[in-house]
């Protein structure tokens, strides 16, 4: 999903809770596809948001230069 905050993976439930920011998001094939970033509250429903893993890779690559 792409919106005002940029690219975000929106989970269907609030599966993280406090303290999980930066943790991995896995797909069904057990591959890391994102990093937990923040909670989303809209119309009384809470979900979790994650940034796509490509942004985490970009940060790691920049540290190795």
C-alpha positions, -999 to 999 in steps of 0.1 A, spaced: 0 0 0 13 35 -8 -1 66 10 8 99 25 33 81 48 50 63 19 50 26 13 36 5 41 26 -31 47 -6 -31 66 -13 -62 87 -49 -73 92 -47 -72 130 -27 -54 157 -2 -82 160 27 -65 177 21 -43 207 46 -19 223 83 -26 219 82 -45 187 93 -17 163 121 -28 141 112 -64 144 108 -86 113 76 -93 94 76 -127 77 55 -140 48 41 -176 45 74 -188 30 92 -175 62 110 -148 43 114 -114 59 93 -89 39 92 -59 62 101 -43 95 74 -35 121 71 3 124 40 16 140 4 10 150 -25 23 129 -59 32 145 -87 40 122 -124 40 130 -119 20 162 -99 -8 145 -62 -13 153 -37 -27 129 1 -28 126 22 -12 99 55 -22 85 80 -7 60 91 -30 32 124 -47 38 140 -29 9 143 2 31 161 -18 58 185 -32 33 192 3 20 201 14 56 224 -16 61 241 -11 27 248 26 35 266 15 67 290 -7 47 302 20 24 
